[in-house]
Amino acid sequence: MSINSHYVKTRQLLMHKNIFFEPCFQFLATPYDGVLGLGRVGLSANGITPVFERLLSSAAVSEPLIGISFDRNPLLVSSSGELTWGGINSDKFVGKFPEDFQNFQSTSDDFWTLNLSKISSSDSAFEISCPESGCLGRVSTGSAFITGPREQVRQINEHFGAVESIDGYWFLFCDLVDQLPSIKIFIDNLPFTLDHQDFVINAKYDNRDYCVSAFREERNTNPKIDRPLHEANQWNLGTSFLAKYYTVLDYETNSVFFGQKNK
């Protein structure tokens, strides 16, 4: 990898000479040129100031907030996802911010890390309990999946009747997904319910439809950055979870807010 500086422009915002790591080959086969992360400076390689924190320090944005709304059908432009730098979009959620949002303090200065209490199914078939100190639950805007320890992920997917592929994806029978139970993820003992529409990822390949479970084992490909991922109590809450809610990241208080999305 090499280090270089680039202009960053997002609609009205223009930032000069932000420092980035430039990978050599990793993105050659992808439809995008790179990844702009939303993690804190504690996660940044070589202590490079992340883009949003530079925007804050230069007073380019008025509030230390990022508002995030993911959409499950990106082909519908009228209801596309959105990221708001330095504020929120009140058209995207129900009620008022912050009064009508659930607020959680991040326990880390790198990842947006929450305390998970347990994960259970609506049919009471299983309950994955966390230690008294809680499980680590990272807000992961860069992944579609809800990833966790292998044995717990296997327990969930086998209850769904899913079949694991050699590369770690769990495939469901599409004609049976309507019968799947809901899953409750408890954050600081507050339940967040995911229905099958939330945790089943629909895909098409070679003119065939596939249904993939969003629950997947976390596979650590970069031990230097993803240091605690092999711990038994580590989960990542990807966009399959986040798409159900309007998410606000507060850089001043190091807090995460979840609110009810507008339909």
N, C-alpha and C positions, 0 to 999 in steps of 0.2 A: 504494500500500500504506500501511497504518497500523500503529502499534505499540500493543499492548494487553497486559494481564496476564490469565491464566486459571488456574483450578485444574486440576491434572493428577492423575487418579486411575486407578490400575491395580491392581485387587484390594486388597491390603493397603496399598499405597503411596498417600499423598496429599501433594501438594506445593502449597503456596500461592503464588499470584501469580507464576507463571513468565511471563517476557516472551516474546511471540510477534509475528512479523509477520503481519498480517491482509491477505490478498489481496482485491481488490475483486470480481473476476468469475471468476477462474480455476476455481473449484470449483463454480460454479452448476449445471453439467451433469453432475457426477460423483456417484456413489453414496456418496461420503465427504466429510467436511468439511474435511480438511486433511492435511498430511503431517508426521509427527514423525520427523525424520531422526536418524541415529546417527553422523553425522560429528563431527569434533573441533571444538574452539572456534576453531581457525584458519580454518575454513570458515564460521563463523557470521556472518551479516550484522550489521554495526555492533558486532561484538564481544559480542553477547548470549550469555550462558552457556547452552549446550545443556542439555536437561532432565536427562540422566543425570549430567552433570558437576555440576549443582546437587544432585542426590540424593547424590552422593559428598561434596560439601563440607558438606552438612548432616547427614552420618552417617545418612541414611535407609536406606542399604544397607550391608552389611557388607564386601562385596568389590568391587573395581573391575572386575568382569566382567559381560559380557552374553552369555548363551547363546542361540543361535538355531537353530531347527529348522524348516525349511520342508517342507510336504507337497505332493505332486503332485495329490492329490485332496481339495480343501478341503471337499467335500460330505460326506466321512466324518468325523464328529465324533470317532470313536474314535481316529483317527490324524491329528488336525489339527495344524497348525503351532503353534509356541510360541516366545515370547520371554521369557527369564528375566532380570529385572533384578537385578543384584548377586550373580550366582552362576550355576550351571549345573544342569541336570537330568540326573542320571546314568542315568535310565531311557531316555534318548533316544539313547545312544551305547554303543558296545562298548568295553570296557576301562576304563582309569583316566585321569583328567585330572590332570596334563598328560603323564604318561609315554607314553601311547599315541596322542598327537596329534602332527601335524606343526606345527611352530612357525615362523612367519615374522615378521621385524621389519618394521613399516611404515616406509617411507622418507619419510613426510610427516606434518605435524602438522595436516592438515585432513582429507583423505580417508584411508581405510585403503588404502594403496598398497603393492603388492608388486612384486617384480621377476620378470617373465616371461622365460623363456629362449628358448622356441620353441613353435610349435603345429604338430602333424603329424597325419597320418591313419594308421590301422592298415594300410591297403593300400599305404602308401608312395607314394601318388600325389602328395603335395605336402608341403613342409615350409616353414613361415614362420619364418625365423630373425630373431632380434633382435640389435641391436648388442651389443658386448662389455659395455656398461653395462646391458644388459637393456631390455625394454619395460616401460612402466608398466602395472600391472594393478590397477585399483581394485575393492575389494569393494563391490558395489552392491546393497544390500538393497531399493532402491526400484524396480528394473526386472526384468522377467522375462527380458530379453535379454542376450546376450553381444555387446557392441558393440565395434567396432574400426574401423580405417581402411578406407576404401571398397574399395581394390584387393584387400586381403587378404580382406575379407569376401566380395567377389565371387568370388575364387579358391576359397574354401571352398564357397560355395553352388552355383557352376557345376559343381563336382565332384559335388555331390549331385544335379545335374539339376534344381535349383530354378529357378523363374521369378520375376523381380522385378516387383512391382507399382509403380504410379506413386508410392505413398507410402513406398516403401522396404522393404516386407515381402517376404520370399522364400517363395513357396509351393511345397510339395513334393507329389508324387503319393502320396496316402496308401497306395495298394496296393503301393508300392515302398519304403516307409521301413524295412521289415525288412532290406532288402539294403544299407542305408547302412553305411559303415565307421565304426569308433569314431574319436573325436578325442582326442588327448592334448594337454593344456595343461601345459607344464612351468613350475613355479614354483621359482626357484633350482635348476634342473636336476632337480627331482623331478617325475615324471609324475603327472598327475591325469587319469584316463580317463573320457570321457563316451561312453556308448552312445546309440543313436538314441532310446531311451526318455527320455534326459536332455535332448537338444537339439532334439527335435521337440515343438512346442506344438500340442496338439489344440484346435480351436475349432469352434463350431457357429454358423452364421448362416443365417437364413431356411430352417431345417430341412435344411441341407446341412452335411456335415462337411468341415473344412479342416485341413490339416497345414501348419504354419508353422515355418520354421527359426528357431532361437533366435539364430543369427548374423546380425547386422544392423549396418549402418553407423551410427556415432554421429553424430547430428545436433545440433549445438550451437544450442540455442534461447536460452541465457542466457550470453553471453560473459563477463559480469562475474563469474559464479560458476564456470562450467565453463571456466576459462581455458586449460588445456592440451589440450582435447579434439581439436583439429585437428592435433596433433603426430602424426607418422607412426608413433610407437611406443606409442600410447595404446589400452588396452583396458579395458572395464568388465566385471567378472564378476558378472552378475545372478543371479537366483534359479534359472535353468536350470542354472547351475553349483552354486550354494550348496545346492540341494535334495538333492544327492547326499551331503552331508556335514553333520556337526554342527559348527557354527561358533561359536567363542568369540572375542570382542573383549576384549582386556585393556587397559584405559585407563591402568594404572600403568606397564606396560612398553612400551606402544604396539605391541603384537604381535597377530597373528591366528593362531588355532589351527584346524586342520581335523582332525576325527576321523571314524571310521567310524560311520555311523548304525545304530541298531537297525532291523531290518526290521519 
